[in-house]
């Protein structure tokens, strides 16, 4: 199945967002870095939020399309 490049980019961002926690765990528990989860959450969210939106863009596109069609079918006042 051919995948859309937006979905692939979204998948890559999601993997990077999850990978942030792997880096956190390795740094904190294996290399004994003095880090907290609060230092890593912004990087996680910067990857996960746009990644999920891109990964599921067809769903959001169909919602916007339905909302536009509904708006065009309403009678004039």
N, CA, C and O atoms as CSV, one atom per row, in Angstrom:
chain,resi,resn,atom,element,x,y,z
A,1,UNK,N,N,0.842,-1.177,0.000
A,1,UNK,CA,C,0.000,0.000,0.000
A,1,UNK,C,C,0.891,1.245,0.000
A,1,UNK,O,O,1.847,1.338,0.770
A,2,UNK,N,N,0.567,2.183,-0.861
A,2,UNK,CA,C,1.331,3.426,-0.946
A,2,UNK,C,C,0.890,4.372,0.166
A,2,UNK,O,O,-0.298,4.660,0.312
A,3,UNK,N,N,1.852,4.851,0.945
A,3,UNK,CA,C,1.535,5.757,2.046
A,3,UNK,C,C,1.817,7.181,1.621
A,3,UNK,O,O,2.741,7.444,0.851
A,4,UNK,N,N,1.033,8.070,2.116
A,4,UNK,CA,C,1.188,9.479,1.840
A,4,UNK,C,C,2.386,10.028,2.613
A,4,UNK,O,O,2.667,9.582,3.725
A,5,UNK,N,N,3.091,10.994,2.024
A,5,UNK,CA,C,4.288,11.534,2.678
A,5,UNK,C,C,3.938,12.277,3.963
A,5,UNK,O,O,4.776,12.351,4.862
A,6,UNK,N,N,2.744,12.824,4.083
A,6,UNK,CA,C,2.345,13.474,5.322
A,6,UNK,C,C,2.194,12.452,6.453
A,6,UNK,O,O,2.580,12.715,7.591
A,7,UNK,N,N,1.640,11.310,6.134
A,7,UNK,CA,C,1.510,10.262,7.136
A,7,UNK,C,C,2.876,9.720,7.540
A,7,UNK,O,O,3.100,9.412,8.710
A,8,UNK,N,N,3.779,9.602,6.591
A,8,UNK,CA,C,5.132,9.121,6.899
A,8,UNK,C,C,5.845,10.125,7.789
A,8,UNK,O,O,6.486,9.738,8.767
A,9,UNK,N,N,5.741,11.414,7.464
A,9,UNK,CA,C,6.360,12.451,8.300
A,9,UNK,C,C,5.766,12.443,9.701
A,9,UNK,O,O,6.492,12.609,10.682
A,10,UNK,N,N,4.465,12.253,9.805
A,10,UNK,CA,C,3.818,12.161,11.110
A,10,UNK,C,C,4.303,10.968,11.894
A,10,UNK,O,O,4.531,11.067,13.099
A,11,UNK,N,N,4.464,9.846,11.233
A,11,UNK,CA,C,4.975,8.652,11.899
A,11,UNK,C,C,6.397,8.842,12.406
A,11,UNK,O,O,6.741,8.389,13.498
A,12,UNK,N,N,7.219,9.510,11.611
A,12,UNK,CA,C,8.597,9.788,12.031
A,12,UNK,C,C,8.595,10.692,13.259
A,12,UNK,O,O,9.363,10.461,14.193
A,13,UNK,N,N,7.747,11.717,13.272
A,13,UNK,CA,C,7.678,12.609,14.433
A,13,UNK,C,C,7.198,11.869,15.681
A,13,UNK,O,O,7.695,12.125,16.778
A,14,UNK,N,N,6.249,10.966,15.529
A,14,UNK,CA,C,5.768,10.199,16.675
A,14,UNK,C,C,6.887,9.309,17.223
A,14,UNK,O,O,7.062,9.207,18.437
A,15,UNK,N,N,7.632,8.675,16.339
A,15,UNK,CA,C,8.748,7.831,16.779
A,15,UNK,C,C,9.802,8.674,17.491
A,15,UNK,O,O,10.350,8.248,18.508
A,16,UNK,N,N,10.090,9.864,16.969
A,16,UNK,CA,C,11.044,10.748,17.642
A,16,UNK,C,C,10.525,11.177,19.010
A,16,UNK,O,O,11.292,11.252,19.971
A,17,UNK,N,N,9.237,11.456,19.101
A,17,UNK,CA,C,8.643,11.851,20.374
A,17,UNK,C,C,8.727,10.762,21.420
A,17,UNK,O,O,8.960,11.040,22.596
A,18,UNK,N,N,8.539,9.527,21.000
A,18,UNK,CA,C,8.677,8.397,21.921
A,18,UNK,C,C,10.155,8.171,22.240
A,18,UNK,O,O,10.504,7.803,23.362
A,19,UNK,N,N,11.009,8.390,21.259
A,19,UNK,CA,C,12.445,8.225,21.454
A,19,UNK,C,C,13.030,9.181,22.478
A,19,UNK,O,O,14.066,8.892,23.077
A,20,UNK,N,N,12.381,10.311,22.683
A,20,UNK,CA,C,12.824,11.244,23.720
A,20,UNK,C,C,12.847,10.559,25.070
A,20,UNK,O,O,13.753,10.788,25.872
A,21,UNK,N,N,11.856,9.721,25.326
A,21,UNK,CA,C,11.793,9.042,26.618
A,21,UNK,C,C,12.846,7.952,26.738
A,21,UNK,O,O,13.318,7.655,27.836
A,22,UNK,N,N,13.213,7.361,25.617
A,22,UNK,CA,C,14.313,6.395,25.640
A,22,UNK,C,C,15.607,7.116,26.008
A,22,UNK,O,O,16.380,6.627,26.832
A,23,UNK,N,N,15.841,8.267,25.405
A,23,UNK,CA,C,17.021,9.072,25.738
A,23,UNK,C,C,16.998,9.489,27.205
A,23,UNK,O,O,18.026,9.447,27.880
A,24,UNK,N,N,15.847,9.884,27.691
A,24,UNK,CA,C,15.702,10.255,29.107
A,24,UNK,C,C,16.057,9.082,30.024
A,24,UNK,O,O,16.823,9.240,30.974
A,25,UNK,N,N,15.500,7.917,29.735
A,25,UNK,CA,C,15.746,6.746,30.586
A,25,UNK,C,C,17.212,6.342,30.558
A,25,UNK,O,O,17.784,6.021,31.600
A,26,UNK,N,N,17.824,6.353,29.385
A,26,UNK,CA,C,19.242,6.006,29.280
A,26,UNK,C,C,20.085,7.018,30.039
A,26,UNK,O,O,20.985,6.643,30.790
A,27,UNK,N,N,19.800,8.287,29.846
A,27,UNK,CA,C,20.578,9.318,30.522
A,27,UNK,C,C,20.415,9.301,32.029
A,27,UNK,O,O,21.392,9.416,32.769
A,28,UNK,N,N,19.211,9.162,32.469
A,28,UNK,CA,C,18.963,9.225,33.918
A,28,UNK,C,C,19.394,7.971,34.665
A,28,UNK,O,O,20.033,8.062,35.714
A,29,UNK,N,N,19.051,6.809,34.138
A,29,UNK,CA,C,19.260,5.578,34.896
A,29,UNK,C,C,20.542,4.838,34.538
A,29,UNK,O,O,21.088,4.119,35.374
A,30,UNK,N,N,21.028,4.999,33.324
A,30,UNK,CA,C,22.216,4.276,32.919
A,30,UNK,C,C,23.464,5.143,33.025
A,30,UNK,O,O,24.524,4.675,33.440
A,31,UNK,N,N,23.324,6.429,32.640
A,31,UNK,CA,C,24.484,7.319,32.658
A,31,UNK,C,C,24.482,8.264,33.865
A,31,UNK,O,O,25.383,9.088,34.023
A,32,UNK,N,N,23.462,8.133,34.705
A,32,UNK,CA,C,23.348,8.923,35.934
A,32,UNK,C,C,23.378,10.442,35.711
A,32,UNK,O,O,23.996,11.173,36.484
A,33,UNK,N,N,22.716,10.906,34.665
A,33,UNK,CA,C,22.576,12.344,34.442
A,33,UNK,C,C,21.622,12.904,35.485
A,33,UNK,O,O,20.725,12.205,35.956
A,34,UNK,N,N,21.817,14.147,35.838
A,34,UNK,CA,C,20.919,14.818,36.774
A,34,UNK,C,C,19.842,15.547,35.965
A,34,UNK,O,O,19.899,16.767,35.807
A,35,UNK,N,N,18.864,14.799,35.457
A,35,UNK,CA,C,17.794,15.353,34.624
A,35,UNK,C,C,16.444,14.955,35.208
A,35,UNK,O,O,16.325,13.982,35.952
A,36,UNK,N,N,15.439,15.734,34.850
A,36,UNK,CA,C,14.074,15.425,35.263
A,36,UNK,C,C,13.208,15.241,34.027
A,36,UNK,O,O,13.586,15.606,32.914
A,37,UNK,N,N,12.031,14.663,34.257
A,37,UNK,CA,C,11.109,14.482,33.138
A,37,UNK,C,C,10.596,15.816,32.605
A,37,UNK,O,O,10.238,15.913,31.431
A,38,UNK,N,N,10.557,16.831,33.440
A,38,UNK,CA,C,10.102,18.158,32.986
A,38,UNK,C,C,11.039,18.763,31.944
A,38,UNK,O,O,10.619,19.610,31.156
A,39,UNK,N,N,12.268,18.349,31.932
A,39,UNK,CA,C,13.210,18.846,30.933
A,39,UNK,C,C,12.981,18.183,29.579
A,39,UNK,O,O,13.392,18.725,28.552
A,40,UNK,N,N,12.346,17.044,29.559
A,40,UNK,CA,C,12.156,16.303,28.314
A,40,UNK,C,C,10.747,16.431,27.736
A,40,UNK,O,O,10.547,16.183,26.547
A,41,UNK,N,N,9.784,16.810,28.546
A,41,UNK,CA,C,8.391,16.861,28.070
A,41,UNK,C,C,8.191,17.860,26.922
A,41,UNK,O,O,7.412,17.557,26.018
A,42,UNK,N,N,8.845,19.036,26.900
A,42,UNK,CA,C,8.631,19.929,25.755
A,42,UNK,C,C,9.070,19.306,24.428
A,42,UNK,O,O,8.395,19.475,23.412
A,43,UNK,N,N,10.187,18.595,24.432
A,43,UNK,CA,C,10.659,17.949,23.203
A,43,UNK,C,C,9.714,16.824,22.786
A,43,UNK,O,O,9.471,16.616,21.597
A,44,UNK,N,N,9.193,16.114,23.759
A,44,UNK,CA,C,8.220,15.058,23.483
A,44,UNK,C,C,6.971,15.637,22.818
A,44,UNK,O,O,6.509,15.131,21.795
A,45,UNK,N,N,6.432,16.699,23.410
A,45,UNK,CA,C,5.197,17.291,22.889
A,45,UNK,C,C,5.399,17.962,21.535
A,45,UNK,O,O,4.508,17.932,20.687
A,46,UNK,N,N,6.565,18.565,21.331
A,46,UNK,CA,C,6.852,19.219,20.045
A,46,UNK,C,C,6.852,18.195,18.914
A,46,UNK,O,O,6.552,18.537,17.770
A,47,UNK,N,N,7.180,16.971,19.216
A,47,UNK,CA,C,7.150,15.916,18.196
A,47,UNK,C,C,5.796,15.216,18.119
A,47,UNK,O,O,5.290,14.959,17.027
A,48,UNK,N,N,5.214,14.913,19.262
A,48,UNK,CA,C,3.999,14.093,19.287
A,48,UNK,C,C,2.775,14.831,18.737
A,48,UNK,O,O,2.019,14.263,17.949
A,49,UNK,N,N,2.573,16.075,19.138
A,49,UNK,CA,C,1.344,16.781,18.727
A,49,UNK,C,C,1.278,16.976,17.217
A,49,UNK,O,O,0.292,16.565,16.606
A,50,UNK,N,N,2.288,17.586,16.582
A,50,UNK,CA,C,2.185,17.686,15.113
A,50,UNK,C,C,2.270,16.326,14.427
A,50,UNK,O,O,1.680,16.126,13.366
A,51,UNK,N,N,3.008,15.388,15.034
A,51,UNK,CA,C,3.109,14.060,14.445
A,51,UNK,C,C,1.763,13.365,14.381
A,51,UNK,O,O,1.427,12.762,13.361
A,52,UNK,N,N,0.991,13.438,15.446
A,52,UNK,CA,C,-0.329,12.809,15.443
A,52,UNK,C,C,-1.278,13.525,14.481
A,52,UNK,O,O,-2.087,12.883,13.812
A,53,UNK,N,N,-1.180,14.844,14.413
A,53,UNK,CA,C,-2.040,15.583,13.474
A,53,UNK,C,C,-1.709,15.218,12.030
A,53,UNK,O,O,-2.615,15.044,11.214
A,54,UNK,N,N,-0.433,15.100,11.709
A,54,UNK,CA,C,-0.050,14.720,10.348
A,54,UNK,C,C,-0.395,13.266,10.056
A,54,UNK,O,O,-0.833,12.935,8.954
A,55,UNK,N,N,-0.198,12.406,11.040
A,55,UNK,CA,C,-0.460,10.988,10.862
A,55,UNK,C,C,-1.939,10.739,10.580
A,55,UNK,O,O,-2.287,9.839,9.815
A,56,UNK,N,N,-2.808,11.536,11.199
A,56,UNK,CA,C,-4.250,11.372,11.042
A,56,UNK,C,C,-4.877,12.503,10.228
A,56,UNK,O,O,-6.053,12.817,10.409
A,57,UNK,N,N,-4.104,13.114,9.335
A,57,UNK,CA,C,-4.598,14.292,8.617
A,57,UNK,C,C,-5.827,13.981,7.772
A,57,UNK,O,O,-6.675,14.856,7.595
A,58,UNK,N,N,-5.952,12.783,7.253
A,58,UNK,CA,C,-7.125,12.453,6.419
A,58,UNK,C,C,-8.411,12.535,7.231
A,58,UNK,O,O,-9.438,12.981,6.719
A,59,UNK,N,N,-8.366,12.114,8.477
A,59,UNK,CA,C,-9.530,12.214,9.357
A,59,UNK,C,C,-9.916,13.672,9.570
A,59,UNK,O,O,-11.089,14.027,9.461
A,60,UNK,N,N,-8.934,14.515,9.873
A,60,UNK,CA,C,-9.221,15.931,10.115
A,60,UNK,C,C,-9.673,16.627,8.835
A,60,UNK,O,O,-10.537,17.503,8.874
A,61,UNK,N,N,-9.093,16.241,7.709
A,61,UNK,CA,C,-9.503,16.808,6.428
A,61,UNK,C,C,-10.956,16.457,6.129
A,61,UNK,O,O,-11.709,17.300,5.643
A,62,UNK,N,N,-11.352,15.231,6.414
A,62,UNK,CA,C,-12.741,14.845,6.154
A,62,UNK,C,C,-13.704,15.586,7.081
A,62,UNK,O,O,-14.817,15.921,6.675
A,63,UNK,N,N,-13.283,15.846,8.331
A,63,UNK,CA,C,-14.138,16.627,9.231
A,63,UNK,C,C,-14.345,18.043,8.716
A,63,UNK,O,O,-15.471,18.541,8.698
A,64,UNK,N,N,-13.280,18.686,8.303
A,64,UNK,CA,C,-13.378,20.053,7.778
A,64,UNK,C,C,-14.252,20.072,6.534
A,64,UNK,O,O,-15.055,20.987,6.352
A,65,UNK,N,N,-14.101,19.071,5.680
A,65,UNK,CA,C,-14.906,18.994,4.464
A,65,UNK,C,C,-16.398,18.859,4.807
A,65,UNK,O,O,-17.239,19.492,4.168
A,66,UNK,N,N,-16.725,18.036,5.813
A,66,UNK,CA,C,-18.122,17.880,6.227
A,66,UNK,C,C,-18.668,19.171,6.820
A,66,UNK,O,O,-19.811,19.541,6.551
A,67,UNK,N,N,-17.866,19.861,7.623
A,67,UNK,CA,C,-18.315,21.120,8.222
A,67,UNK,C,C,-18.564,22.165,7.155
A,67,UNK,O,O,-19.526,22.927,7.250
A,68,UNK,N,N,-17.719,22.213,6.148
A,68,UNK,CA,C,-17.922,23.184,5.054
A,68,UNK,C,C,-19.187,22.871,4.274
A,68,UNK,O,O,-19.939,23.781,3.924
A,69,UNK,N,N,-19.434,21.592,3.997
A,69,UNK,CA,C,-20.638,21.209,3.263
A,69,UNK,C,C,-21.886,21.522,4.063
A,69,UNK,O,O,-22.893,21.954,3.501
A,70,UNK,N,N,-21.833,21.311,5.354
A,70,UNK,CA,C,-22.989,21.613,6.197
A,70,UNK,C,C,-23.256,23.114,6.195
A,70,UNK,O,O,-24.412,23.536,6.162
A,71,UNK,N,N,-22.220,23.908,6.228
A,71,UNK,CA,C,-22.382,25.359,6.218
A,71,UNK,C,C,-22.967,25.866,4.913
A,71,UNK,O,O,-23.707,26.850,4.918
A,72,UNK,N,N,-22.656,25.218,3.790
A,72,UNK,CA,C,-23.171,25.650,2.504
A,72,UNK,C,C,-24.630,25.249,2.289
A,72,UNK,O,O,-25.308,25.842,1.449
A,73,UNK,N,N,-25.118,24.271,3.018
A,73,UNK,CA,C,-26.490,23.790,2.847
A,73,UNK,C,C,-27.491,24.526,3.707
A,73,UNK,O,O,-28.692,24.309,3.546
A,74,UNK,N,N,-27.060,25.383,4.612
A,74,UNK,CA,C,-27.995,26.093,5.464
A,74,UNK,C,C,-28.696,27.197,4.674
A,74,UNK,O,O,-28.079,27.845,3.828
A,75,UNK,N,N,-29.985,27.412,4.951
A,75,UNK,CA,C,-30.732,28.444,4.204
A,75,UNK,C,C,-30.248,29.855,4.576
A,75,UNK,O,O,-29.754,30.096,5.677
A,76,UNK,N,N,-30.410,30.777,3.610
A,76,UNK,CA,C,-30.038,32.167,3.845
A,76,UNK,C,C,-31.049,32.833,4.764
A,76,UNK,O,O,-32.232,32.494,4.740
A,77,UNK,N,N,-30.594,33.769,5.564
A,77,UNK,CA,C,-31.480,34.488,6.484
A,77,UNK,C,C,-32.002,35.753,5.888
A,77,UNK,O,O,-32.761,36.473,6.536
